[in-house]
Amino acid sequence: MASRAETLLRELDAVARRFGEGEGEGARKVELLQGLKRCRLAKAGDVLRLHDILCFLRALPDDGDVLSTAEEMLASFHERSDLRKHRSELEGSGIAGTDVRFTFFAAMARWLAEGWGQNLSIDWEAFEKKELLAERLYLLGLDAETPGLDHRKLTARGWIDRFKGPQETDAEFLIRCIGAQRWDATVRDVLYDELELPLVFRTGPETPSRTSARLSGGRVAFQTEPWRKPRPDIRAEARRPPRSIRSVDRRTGQEIVDLARGAMMTRARDLDAFAGGDPDDVRIVDCGGGLEFALIGSKPEWRMMLECVYGWMMFQNRVPIGYVLSSAFLRSSEIAFNVFDTWRGGDAAHIYGRVLATTRAVFGTETFTIYPYQLGYGNPEGLESGSWWFYQKLGFRARDPKVLALMERELGRIRERVGYRSSPETLEKLARHNVYLELGRHRKSVIGTFRFDRVGLAVTDSIAERFGHRRVHAERVLADEVASELGVRAWRSFPAAERKAWMHWAPLVAILPGLDRWSAAERRALVRVIRAKGGRRESDYLRLFDAHPKLTRSILRLSEKPARGE
């Protein structure tokens, strides 16, 4: 026979996602929550289920009573005796008071070590590269310590314990010590990442956790209508602009960047767009009904050569409910869209329509594309969720004739057989190629078809022929030559990030077809494009690039010319 706690949880699970279907829904949810506050759950899975329902109701509350009850229970969730009892089974859940194990890249590891070093440790049992760490210890030691390193035979773990301060954890010491070395930042990160260091992070009430994740401020939009909505006309949605887009100050930007990093960390994920997020380039997009997006640009040193990449956090009433990664170029955008498990099954299509509208408003996108992994290719979770069909029903189509033919065959089977589902093998074949949604005219060269590799190889061939191994010298020489060609007298006096962008772009500008026939105004416009790549807001670069037709044509010509060896 089910216990009282199990009965209450089962009923709460049944009503939590019901809105606007009858009177007293909110009051009944509060009654069930109050009962569960005093109960202890016997199974780890039930503790997780209660936690996720509380997170759901904080994001989508019926009224103020539901919201205050959910927030009160979440604030003390780490104190629950059933959580403590099942703590080890709930590892990886992101609940405050449980552990997260993951091999984070250098930037995320530094962020954790600098903020919550005492909660971070090395998982020595899972660490497979202890010998590599032992070989690298000489890089961390002082010259005066080499007699000990040469003659005392300690393990890597033994030396880390010897090196670290009395108040430091092993992980905190190693991460911060590598980060403090006077090497180039890229070298530091590569050396750390090569270790593939498995970390354990203990979450709590004062650390990032799924339990406490919420952006400060904001007005609450109560949920009074059914959560599940009919699929929208996605083209019309994409053309309907968001309510507002506004920049935030640096303090709020840092809060959003930290919240985004925490949302990834507590789900054992690591996303470069958040790890390298720039608090000076954060905008809030208001979509109405409590739905907001926070667009986070990358710091200049994290930006890609041609594309413009932004990471987004999706919020419902300031609670993170998912994330987006967008890469824009040539008025096209590749979009990765992920709603966190707790909020799946509702109005994902409506939210996705708002994502497309925001992408169009901010980046001028007319063609949207989804890459194969997001569709399920090499991604079992994507195959299982039917990701390819989600996008197909919204109007996305492949450009590959074989995929289109297979799609038509599958649609025929669906019409003929009740309950038919595409097999995993068929879904993987469908997901092998990008799918596209076009709002404007059909264009051949968009993200997904544009040959970035040919552009890069054209630069490589030019550098190899003229400079060979003198590659660092090449960048400096070309920076000066391009400055002369474009009429720039003092590029070395640019701000540091713009100066670096100039050096990065110089080898490409040096081989642009037809540059010698550009007008003075077109050359000045190119200078503005390059400087914007290192400017405060990367989307400004994209706007200036798209407004320069000769630059666009020159880049397209490089991409259309087969590279040597093709």
N, C-alpha and C positions, 0 to 999 in steps of 0.2 A: 504494500500500500504506500502511495506517495506521501511524503511528509508534508506538513503545512507549508514549509518553505518552498518545496518543489511545486505545490499547487499554486501558491501565490505567483511564483516566477512564471509558470506556464501560462497563467491567465494574463499576466503583465505582457508577456511576449506576444500574446494573441491580440492585445488591444493597443500596444505601444505605437504602431504605425497607422492607426485609424484616426482620421480627422474629419470633422464635419459630417459624420454619419448618424449622429443622434445626440440628445442632450446628456449632460453629465459625464462625457468621456474624460475630460480633464480631471474632474473630481474623483472618478474611479481610479485613474492612474495614480493620483496622489495617495489614495487609500491603500493601494497595492504597494506603492513604494514605502509608505510608512510601516506597513507590515513587514516588508523585507528588511527594513533598517534594523529591526529587532531580531531577525532570524539569522541563523547560521546555515550556510549551504554546505551540503555534504560532498559535492563534486567540484573539481577544479573547473570543469567546463561550465558549470552553472554560475560560478563566481565570475568567469569571463563574460558570460551572457548577460548577467546583471550589470556589469560594468559597461558593456557596449550599449545596452538599453539606456542607461543613464547618460552616456555621451550623446546618443541619438536625441534624447529628449532635451538636452541642453541646447542642441542645435535647432531642434524643431519642437519647441514647447507649445502646448495648447494655450496656456495662459501663464500669468505670473506665479501662481501656486505651483504648477508643474515645474517651472523653471527654478524657483527657489528651492524646492525639495530636491530636485536632481543635483543642483549645485552644492547643496548642503551635504548630500550623501557622497558626492565625489570628493569634496574637500577632506572628508575623514575616511575615505575608502582604504587608504594605506594602513589604517588602524584596525581594520576588520580582522577578527581572529581566523575566519575561514580563509582569508587571503594569506595570512602568515602560515597557516597549516599547509596550503597548496602552493606555496611560493615557488618551489622548484619546478612543479608541473606547469606553472604559468610563466616560466622563463620565455622571453621573446614576445610576450603579450604587450609590452609597453605600459603596463599598469604600474602606477607609483608603488614602489616597494619590491619590484621584481627586477631580474637581471636581463640585460640585452647582450648577446654575444655576436660580434661581427668583426670582420677585417676591414676597418675603415681606411680610406686613403688619408694622405698626410694632412691635408687642410682640415678635414673633419676631426681627425685625431687631435690636432693642435687645439681646435676650438673646445673640444671636450676637456683636454688636459688643462687648458688655461682657465676654464670656468668651473670645473668640478673634478679636479685632479684626484681628490681623495676617494672619489667614487669609481675610479678607473684602475684596472689591473690587467696584467698579461695572463692569458690562458696558456700557461706553460705546457700543459698536457697536449693541447691542440697545436702548439707551435712546432712547425716542421722545419724551420730554417734556423735552428739554434747555431749550427756550425757557421753559417754565413754571418750571423750576429757576432759570434766569437771572433771571426776574422776582421770585422769592422770595428772592434773595440779600440784598436789603435787610433782610429780617427777621432774617437771621443776622449781619449786619455791625454793628459799633459805630458810633455817630454820628460818631466821629472818622475813620471809614474812608470816609464818604460822598463826599468829594472824589475819592478813587480810583475808587469804584464809578461815580460820575457821569461821569468824564472818561477813564478808561482802558478801552478796548474790548477786554475779554477774553471768551472763551467761558465757559460755565458750568464746563466742565472746568478751564479755566485758572484761574478764581477759586477753585475748590475746592482745586486744587493750591497756590494762593497762601495760602489760609486755613489749611490743615491744618498740624499740627505735623510736625517732621522724622521722628518715629517713628510717625506715624499713616498708615493707608491712607486713600484717598479715601472709601471706604464707612464706615469707622470714624468718621472725622471728621463726615461729614454726618449719620449716624444719631444719634451721641451729641450733636452740637451742637443738632439739632432737639429731642432729648429733654431737653436742659438748659434750654430756653427757659422763661420764667416765664408761659407761657400755661396755660390749663386743659388738663388731660391729654387730654381728648377732642379739643380743638382741635389739639394737637400731633400726635395720631395721624391725624386727618383730613388735615392738611396734608402729612404724610409719605405717607400712603396715596395721595393724589391724584397724587403724582409717579410712581407705579407703577415704582419703581426696580428694575431687574433687577440681581441680585447674583450674584456667583460666590463660592462658599465652597470652599476647598481643605481636604479632610479629611486627617487624619493620625493617627498613633498616640496623640496627646494630645487629639484632638478627638472629638466625637460621630461615630460611623460605624456602619454595619451590622456591620463586622468586630469591633468591641469591645463591642457592645451586650449588656450583661448586668447584672442587678441583683445587688448583692453579697449574700453570705450564702445561707442556705437549704440544705436537704438535697436531694441528687440522687435522683430516682426513675428507675431504669434501665428501659428499654423492653424487656420480655421477651415481650410478646404482640403479635400482628399489629396494625399501626397502623390499618388500615381496619376500622371497626366497623359493624355493622348499624344502620340508622336506628332511633333510640329512639322509644318512645311519648312524644311531646313533652309531652303534658298531665301524664303521670305524672312526667316529669323536672322540669317546672316546679313541681310540688308537693313535690318532694324537696329539702329545704333544703341549702345548702352545709355543709361540715364546720365551718367557723368563719369569723367575720368579726371582725377586730380592727383597732383604730386603731394608727397608727404615730407615732413622735415626729417632730418637725419636721425633724430632720436626714435621717431616712429618707424623709420626705415630699418634701423638696427633691430628694433623689436620684431618686425616682420621677418627679417632675414634669420634671426635666431629661432623664431617660431617655426619657420620652414625647415631649418636644419634639424630642429628637434623632432618635427613630424617625420622626417626621413630616418633619423637615428633610432627612434622608438619602434620603427618597423623594420629595423636591420637593413636599411638602404642608405645609399650615398649618391647624391646627385651633384655634379659639378656646378650646375647653374645656381645652386644654393650654397655650396661650399665656397664658391668664389663670388657670392652675391654682393652687390654694391649698395650699401644703405643710402648712398646719395642718388641712386636711380631706382626709386620705388614709387609706383603709382597704384592708387586704389580705384578700381572700376566698380561702380554701383549698378547692379542689374535689377534692383528692386526686389521686394519680398524677402529681404535679409540676405540675398545672395550677392557676394562680392568676390572680386578677384584682386589679388595683389600681384602686380607684375614686377619682377625683380630682375634688373639688368646685371650684367657681370662687370666686375672690376676690369679696367682696361687690359691688365696683364693676363686675364683669363679669356679674352675675346678671340673668336676665330678670325681667319684672314678675310673671308668674303661674307659669310653668313652673319646674321644678326640673331643671337640666341637669347631668349628670356625664359626664366623659370617662373611659374605662377603658383601661388597657393589659392585654392578655392575655399571660401568661407561661407558658412551658413550661420547667420547671427554670430559672426566672429569666431566660430569653431571651425578648425580645419577639417574639410570633408574630402579633400583630394588635391591633386596637383596636375599641372600641365607643363610640358616642355615644348616651346615653339622655336622653330628655326626659319627665318625669313630671308628671302633673296629673290630678286627679279619678280616682284609682286606676286610671289607664291610663298606658301608656308607649309612646312612639315610639322604636324602636330601629334604629340603623344599625350593622351588623355587618360587619367586614372582616378576613379572615384574609390576612396577607401572602403573596405568591406562593410563597415557599419552602415554606410549610407547607400549601398547598392540596392537596386530593385525598385527605385522610385522614378524620379523625373530626370534620369541621366540624359535623355535626348533633348529635353528642354535646356538643361545646363550646357550641353554641347553646342546647341544653337547660339547661346550667349557667348561661348568661347569663340565661335567663328565670327560673330559680330564684332567682338572686341579685337580679334586679330585683324579684321578688315579695317576697323577704325584706327588702330594704332600703327599698323605696318603697311596699310594700303594693299592688302592681299586680295587677289581676285581668283586665284587657284589654290585649293587646299589639297594636301596629300597625306596619306597615312603609310608609314613604312612597314615592311613585312613582319617584323617582330611584333609590332603593336597589333597586327592582324592575327597573330598566332603562329607564324612561321618560326620554328625553333623555340616556341614558347607554349608549353603544355597548358598553362593557366589560361592563355589567350584562346587556345583551341577549345578548351572545356567551356569557357564562358560564351562561345559563339561570337567572338569579337568581329569576325569578318562579316557575318550577317547583320550585326548591329549597324555597321557602316553602309552595307549594301542597302538596307532598308531606308537609310537616310538619303540615299541618292549617289553615293560614291561608286565609281566604276573603274575597273582596271583598263589599261590601254593595250594590254597584251591580248591578241585575238584568241589564243587558246584558253585563257582564263575566262574571257567573255563567253566562249562556246560552252565551257564546262558549267558556268553559272546558269546558262539557259537550260542545260540538261537537268541541273539540280532543281531549278524552278519548276520544270515540267513534272519531275517526280513528286515535288511537294504538292502540286495541284492534283496529281493522280492518286496519291497515297496519304490517307489520313494519318497524322502523327509521324510522318517521315522526317528523319533528321540526317543531315549529311554526316558521313563517317569522318573520323579524325584524319584518315588518309586523304579524303577528298578535301577537307578543310585546309590541310597543309598545302595541297596543290593550288587551291584558290588563293592562299595567303603568300605565295611565292613572290608576287609582284605588288608594287605600290598600287593603291587605288586613289582616284582623284575626284574632286568636285569643283566644277568651273562655274563661276558666276558671270564671267565675261566671255570674250571670244576664246576659241581654242588656241593655245600657244604650245609650240613644240618644246621650247626651252624653259623648263620650270624645275624646281627642286624635285628630284626623283628621276629626271631625265638629263638634266644639265651635267656635263662632264667636268666636274671639279678636278678630276685626276689629270685631265689633259692640260688644264691651266697650270697646275703645279709642276707637271713634267716639262712644260715649255720653259718655265723658270729654271728648273734643274739643268736642262740641256744648255741653256744660255750661260749659267754660272760655270758648269763643267768645262765648256769650251773655252771660256775666257780666263777663268781663275783657277780651275782645278782645286787643289787642296786649300787654297787661300780664301776660304769661304767667309771668315770673319772680316778679312780685308775687303772682300767683295762688297759686303753690305755697306761699309763705310764709303768706299769709292763711289758706289752707285747712288748712295744718298746725296753725295755732293753733285754728281753728274745730273741727276734728276732735278735737283734744286736749281741748277743752272738752266736746264731745259725749260723749267716751268716758271722761271723768273723769281725764285725765292732766294733772298740774300742771306737770311739768318735763321735757317731751320734749327740750328743748335740752340737758339734762344727760346724755342717753343717750350711750353710746360713738359715735364718729363714724359707723361703718357703720350702726348702728341708727338714728341720727339721719337719715341719708340715706334709709334705707328708709322711715322715717316720712314724709318729704317726698314721696317717690315715690308712696306709697300714699294720701296724704291726698286727692288729687283723685278717686280711685276710691271711697274710703270715703264721701266727701261725697255721692255719688249712689246709694249702696246702697239698694235698695228695702226699706222697712220697718224701717230702722235705729232709728227713733224708738220702735219697739215691742219692742226687744230688752231683756232683763233686764240687771241690773248684771253678773251673772256672765258673760253672753254677750259683753258689751262688754269685760270684762277679758280674756276669751279671745281676742277679736279683737286686742287690744293685743299679746298674746303672739305671735300669728301674724305681725303686722307686724314686731315686733322680731326674731323668728327669721329673717326674710328677710335681715336684716343681721347675723345671728349667726355663730358659728363654723362651724356645719355646716348647709348649706341643707336637707338632708333632714329636719332637725328642723322647719323651716317646713312642709314637706309633711305631716308627721305631725299637726301642730297644725291645719293647714287641713282635713285630712280628718276631724278629730275635731270640727269646728264645723259642724253641719248647717245652721244658719241662714245662715252665711256662704256655704256652698256653694249653697244655694237662691237667695240674692240674686244671686250671680254668674251662675248659670244663667238667672235671669230677665232679666238684662241681655243675655245672649248670645242669648236667644230672641226678643227684640224687634227687628223689622227696623229697620235704621238708616235715617235720612233719606236719600232718594235711591235706595233699593233698588227 
